[in-house]
Amino acid sequence: MEYELDPYDSIAFAIVETAGCEIFVTRNKKNIKNIKTKMYGAKPEELLD
């Protein structure tokens, strides 16, 4: 599957995906949109209570 991620984001996403994580935490709205078919993307403040 192709994602429109820059090289550094691609490395981070590959690590998260390989580790079996369910959530990708980032402030980058474009990344959240691009990975939504594969896993849940969220901004840090969305996960804090």
N, CA, C and O atoms as a Tinker XYZ file with bonds, in Angstrom:
   196  protein
     1  N      0.842000   -1.174000    0.000000    73     2
     2  CA     0.000000    0.000000    0.000000    64     1     3
     3  C      0.891000    1.242000    0.000000    63     2     4     5
     4  O      1.886000    1.295000    0.723000    81     3
     5  N      0.539000    2.224000   -0.797000    73     3     6
     6  CA     1.309000    3.468000   -0.909000    64     5     7
     7  C      0.752000    4.524000    0.033000    63     6     8     9
     8  O     -0.462000    4.652000    0.198000    81     7
     9  N      1.645000    5.269000    0.640000    73     7    10
    10  CA     1.285000    6.398000    1.486000    64     9    11
    11  C      2.101000    7.588000    1.030000    63    10    12    13
    12  O      3.252000    7.438000    0.621000    81    11
    13  N      1.512000    8.766000    1.096000    73    11    14
    14  CA     2.236000    9.984000    0.748000    64    13    15
    15  C      2.904000   10.528000    2.004000    63    14    16    17
    16  O      2.409000   11.472000    2.618000    81    15
    17  N      4.025000    9.931000    2.381000    73    15    18
    18  CA     4.759000   10.338000    3.571000    64    17    19
    19  C      6.167000   10.736000    3.180000    63    18    20    21
    20  O      6.737000   10.180000    2.241000    81    19
    21  N      6.736000   11.707000    3.904000    73    19    22
    22  CA     8.128000   12.048000    3.634000    64    21    23
    23  C      9.017000   10.936000    4.208000    63    22    24    25
    24  O      8.529000   10.100000    4.968000    81    23
    25  N     10.292000   10.910000    3.866000    73    23    26
    26  CA    11.164000    9.804000    4.293000    64    25    27
    27  C     11.191000    9.576000    5.808000    63    26    28    29
    28  O     11.168000    8.428000    6.251000    81    27
    29  N     11.238000   10.626000    6.595000    73    27    30
    30  CA    11.279000   10.464000    8.051000    64    29    31
    31  C      9.957000    9.916000    8.595000    63    30    32    33
    32  O      9.949000    9.059000    9.478000    81    31
    33  N      8.846000   10.416000    8.063000    73    31    34
    34  CA     7.545000    9.906000    8.486000    64    33    35
    35  C      7.372000    8.453000    8.051000    63    34    36    37
    36  O      6.748000    7.662000    8.758000    81    35
    37  N      7.918000    8.107000    6.903000    73    35    38
    38  CA     7.840000    6.728000    6.417000    64    37    39
    39  C      8.537000    5.769000    7.371000    63    38    40    41
    40  O      8.037000    4.676000    7.637000    81    39
    41  N      9.691000    6.178000    7.883000    73    39    42
    42  CA    10.424000    5.346000    8.845000    64    41    43
    43  C      9.601000    5.185000   10.122000    63    42    44    45
    44  O      9.456000    4.075000   10.634000    81    43
    45  N      9.068000    6.283000   10.631000    73    43    46
    46  CA     8.264000    6.226000   11.856000    64    45    47
    47  C      7.042000    5.338000   11.655000    63    46    48    49
    48  O      6.713000    4.529000   12.522000    81    47
    49  N      6.370000    5.482000   10.521000    73    47    50
    50  CA     5.181000    4.677000   10.255000    64    49    51
    51  C      5.546000    3.203000   10.116000    63    50    52    53
    52  O      4.812000    2.342000   10.602000    81    51
    53  N      6.654000    2.897000    9.469000    73    51    54
    54  CA     7.089000    1.504000    9.318000    64    53    55
    55  C      7.363000    0.869000   10.680000    63    54    56    57
    56  O      7.022000   -0.293000   10.903000    81    55
    57  N      7.974000    1.620000   11.584000    73    55    58
    58  CA     8.249000    1.106000   12.928000    64    57    59
    59  C      6.941000    0.836000   13.671000    63    58    60    61
    60  O      6.775000   -0.220000   14.281000    81    59
    61  N      6.027000    1.781000   13.616000    73    59    62
    62  CA     4.742000    1.639000   14.301000    64    61    63
    63  C      3.964000    0.450000   13.737000    63    62    64    65
    64  O      3.389000   -0.333000   14.493000    81    63
    65  N      3.947000    0.318000   12.433000    73    63    66
    66  CA     3.224000   -0.775000   11.787000    64    65    67
    67  C      3.856000   -2.125000   12.123000    63    66    68    69
    68  O      3.143000   -3.084000   12.419000    81    67
    69  N      5.175000   -2.207000   12.080000    73    67    70
    70  CA     5.883000   -3.449000   12.383000    64    69    71
    71  C      5.683000   -3.857000   13.841000    63    70    72    73
    72  O      5.582000   -5.045000   14.150000    81    71
    73  N      5.626000   -2.878000   14.729000    73    71    74
    74  CA     5.447000   -3.157000   16.154000    64    73    75
    75  C      4.013000   -3.568000   16.493000    63    74    76    77
    76  O      3.737000   -4.018000   17.605000    81    75
    77  N      3.111000   -3.412000   15.534000    73    75    78
    78  CA     1.726000   -3.808000   15.759000    64    77    79
    79  C      0.904000   -2.787000   16.527000    63    78    80    81
    80  O     -0.118000   -3.127000   17.122000    81    79
    81  N      1.345000   -1.548000   16.514000    73    79    82
    82  CA     0.611000   -0.492000   17.216000    64    81    83
    83  C     -0.719000   -0.213000   16.525000    63    82    84    85
    84  O     -0.854000   -0.394000   15.315000    81    83
    85  N     -1.686000    0.225000   17.303000    73    83    86
    86  CA    -3.001000    0.543000   16.760000    64    85    87
    87  C     -3.184000    2.036000   16.517000    63    86    88    89
    88  O     -4.098000    2.438000   15.797000    81    87
    89  N     -2.327000    2.857000   17.110000    73    87    90
    90  CA    -2.454000    4.311000   17.008000    64    89    91
    91  C     -1.125000    4.924000   16.581000    63    90    92    93
    92  O     -0.072000    4.589000   17.122000    81    91
    93  N     -1.187000    5.827000   15.604000    73    91    94
    94  CA    -0.029000    6.593000   15.158000    64    93    95
    95  C     -0.233000    8.015000   15.660000    63    94    96    97
    96  O     -1.149000    8.702000   15.210000    81    95
    97  N      0.603000    8.463000   16.581000    73    95    98
    98  CA     0.454000    9.785000   17.189000    64    97    99
    99  C      1.322000   10.787000   16.439000    63    98   100   101
   100  O      2.538000   10.622000   16.335000    81    99
   101  N      0.677000   11.827000   15.920000    73    99   102
   102  CA     1.366000   12.855000   15.153000    64   101   103
   103  C      0.545000   14.136000   15.169000    63   102   104   105
   104  O     -0.664000   14.104000   15.398000    81   103
   105  N      1.194000   15.240000   14.929000    73   103   106
   106  CA     0.478000   16.510000   14.787000    64   105   107
   107  C      0.206000   16.822000   13.311000    63   106   108   109
   108  O     -0.468000   17.804000   13.000000    81   107
   109  N      0.719000   16.007000   12.422000    73   107   110
   110  CA     0.610000   16.243000   10.992000    64   109   111
   111  C     -0.729000   15.722000   10.463000    63   110   112   113
   112  O     -0.933000   14.512000   10.364000    81   111
   113  N     -1.637000   16.639000   10.123000    73   111   114
   114  CA    -2.968000   16.264000    9.640000    64   113   115
   115  C     -2.897000   15.436000    8.360000    63   114   116   117
   116  O     -3.706000   14.531000    8.155000    81   115
   117  N     -1.931000   15.748000    7.506000    73   115   118
   118  CA    -1.781000   15.009000    6.250000    64   117   119
   119  C     -1.444000   13.541000    6.529000    63   118   120   121
   120  O     -1.978000   12.646000    5.874000    81   119
   121  N     -0.563000   13.298000    7.495000    73   119   122
   122  CA    -0.214000   11.921000    7.841000    64   121   123
   123  C     -1.417000   11.171000    8.399000    63   122   124   125
   124  O     -1.644000   10.010000    8.058000    81   123
   125  N     -2.184000   11.832000    9.255000    73   123   126
   126  CA    -3.371000   11.202000    9.826000    64   125   127
   127  C     -4.321000   10.792000    8.707000    63   126   128   129
   128  O     -4.869000    9.690000    8.726000    81   127
   129  N     -4.513000   11.665000    7.749000    73   127   130
   130  CA    -5.398000   11.372000    6.619000    64   129   131
   131  C     -4.847000   10.227000    5.768000    63   130   132   133
   132  O     -5.600000    9.346000    5.353000    81   131
   133  N     -3.549000   10.237000    5.510000    73   131   134
   134  CA    -2.948000    9.242000    4.627000    64   133   135
   135  C     -2.923000    7.836000    5.202000    63   134   136   137
   136  O     -2.955000    6.867000    4.443000    81   135
   137  N     -2.869000    7.699000    6.507000    73   135   138
   138  CA    -2.753000    6.363000    7.099000    64   137   139
   139  C     -4.072000    5.814000    7.623000    63   138   140   141
   140  O     -4.107000    4.696000    8.138000    81   139
   141  N     -5.160000    6.575000    7.503000    73   139   142
   142  CA    -6.416000    6.170000    8.140000    64   141   143
   143  C     -6.962000    4.832000    7.646000    63   142   144   145
   144  O     -7.753000    4.206000    8.351000    81   143
   145  N     -6.569000    4.380000    6.471000    73   143   146
   146  CA    -7.035000    3.070000    6.008000    64   145   147
   147  C     -6.290000    1.934000    6.690000    63   146   148   149
   148  O     -6.749000    0.792000    6.676000    81   147
   149  N     -5.149000    2.237000    7.284000    73   147   150
   150  CA    -4.303000    1.208000    7.902000    64   149   151
   151  C     -4.396000    1.207000    9.428000    63   150   152   153
   152  O     -4.423000    0.142000   10.046000    81   151
   153  N     -4.445000    2.383000   10.034000    73   151   154
   154  CA    -4.525000    2.470000   11.494000    64   153   155
   155  C     -5.064000    3.833000   11.894000    63   154   156   157
   156  O     -5.184000    4.738000   11.068000    81   155
   157  N     -5.384000    3.962000   13.162000    73   155   158
   158  CA    -5.913000    5.210000   13.699000    64   157   159
   159  C     -4.775000    6.203000   13.904000    63   158   160   161
   160  O     -3.771000    5.877000   14.536000    81   159
   161  N     -4.927000    7.395000   13.380000    73   159   162
   162  CA    -3.960000    8.465000   13.586000    64   161   163
   163  C     -4.584000    9.529000   14.465000    63   162   164   165
   164  O     -5.750000    9.881000   14.282000    81   163
   165  N     -3.823000   10.047000   15.418000    73   163   166
   166  CA    -4.371000   11.033000   16.342000    64   165   167
   167  C     -3.310000   12.034000   16.755000    63   166   168   169
   168  O     -2.116000   11.736000   16.768000    81   167
   169  N     -3.773000   13.229000   17.093000    73   167   170
   170  CA    -2.893000   14.240000   17.674000    64   169   171
   171  C     -2.724000   13.907000   19.156000    63   170   172   173
   172  O     -3.631000   13.336000   19.763000    81   171
   173  N     -1.579000   14.253000   19.747000    73   171   174
   174  CA    -1.346000   13.923000   21.159000    64   173   175
   175  C     -2.450000   14.433000   22.090000    63   174   176   177
   176  O     -2.870000   13.730000   23.009000    81   175
   177  N     -2.913000   15.653000   21.846000    73   175   178
   178  CA    -3.925000   16.227000   22.729000    64   177   179
   179  C     -5.261000   15.496000   22.661000    63   178   180   181
   180  O     -6.061000   15.588000   23.592000    81   179
   181  N     -5.515000   14.773000   21.574000    73   179   182
   182  CA    -6.746000   13.992000   21.462000    64   181   183
   183  C     -6.731000   12.780000   22.393000    63   182   184   185
   184  O     -7.786000   12.250000   22.741000    81   183
   185  N     -5.559000   12.351000   22.788000    73   183   186
   186  CA    -5.432000   11.151000   23.611000    64   185   187
   187  C     -5.328000   11.457000   25.099000    63   186   188   189
   188  O     -5.371000   10.547000   25.927000    81   187
   189  N     -5.193000   12.737000   25.442000    73   187   190
   190  CA    -5.057000   13.134000   26.841000    64   189   191
   191  C     -6.411000   13.475000   27.448000    63   190   192   193
   192  O     -7.273000   14.061000   26.792000    81   191
   193  N     -6.578000   13.110000   28.675000    73   191   194
   194  CA    -7.806000   13.470000   29.405000    64   193   195
   195  C     -7.475000   14.322000   30.585000    63   194   196
   196  O     -8.372000   14.727000   31.325000    81   195
